[in-house]
Amino acid sequence: MDKIIYSEPWFLYIVECQDTTLYVGIAKDVDKRINAHNNTSRCRYTRFRRPVVLKYKELCSDYRLARKRELEVKKFGRKKKLALIDKMC
C-alpha cells in the first residue's frame, strides 16, 4: 500500500455473522469491505457465516491507530463487544 493510505482515516468495524458470532476488522471503506465479506470467498472467517451485518464502526485517524484498536477490541469478550455496539445505538 501507498504510505499516504496509511496516514488517512481508517475504520474499526464489527459485523454480526449469520451464526451470531462477531467479527472485528479494519477498513478504509467499510461498505466496500462488508460487500466483500458477503460476496467473495476471500474473507476466510466470514466465508461460511454469511450474510454479515454491520453492527458497529469507529473512525480512527490512521492505519496504525486502527490496527492498535482492532487488536484491543479482538481481545474483548462477547459481552464487552456487545456493550460497545450498544453504545453506538
N, C-alpha and C positions, 0 to 999 in steps of 0.2 A: 504494500500500500504506500501511497504517497505520504510524505511527512505531514503535509497540510491536512490530510484527512484525520490524522491522529490528534491534531490540535483543535479540530472543530468539535461542536457538541455531539455527544452520543447519548443514547438512552439505555437504561436498565429496564427490562420488561419481565413480567411474569405472565405466563399463559396457563390456563387450566386445560388439561387434556381430556379426552372423552372418558378415560378411566378415572378421572378426578385427581390424578397426580398433578403437581405443579412443576412447571419447568421455568428456570430462570436463565436469561440470556441478555446480551447487549447487542445493539444495532444502531446504525446511523439513521436508517429509515425503518421504523417499527412496522408500518403497514406492509411494506415490501417483504420484511422478514416473516411476518405472520403468514403472508401469502405463500412464501417458500415452505414454511412448516406444513401448510395444508395441501400443497400441490406438487411438491417434489419429493424425491426419495433421498435427497442429500442430507436431510436432517435426521440423524440416526435415532435419537431418543424418541422423537415425536412421530416417526415414520408409521408405526403401528398403533398410535394413540390418537389418530385424527378423528374428528376435527379438533383443533385447538382454538381457544377463545382468549383474547387479550383480557386480562384482569387488572393489570397494573403497569404503569410506566412512569419513569422518573428521569428527568433531564440531568445529565452530568456535563460538566464543562468541557471535558476532553476524554479521549480514549483511556488514558491512564487512570483517571478517576472512575470511569465507568467500569473498568476491569476490576479495580480495587473494591468497588461497591458490589459488583457481581459476586466476587469471592466471599464477601461478607454475608450477603443475603443467601447464598447457596448453603451456608452453614446453619442458617435458621432452621428450626423445626417447622413442621406444617402449621402449627398453631400461630407461631410468630409471623410466618409469611401471610397467613390469612388476616392477621391483625394489621399488617402493612397494607394489604388490599382494602380492608375496611376503612382505613384512614383516608384513602383516596376518594372514597364514595361520599 
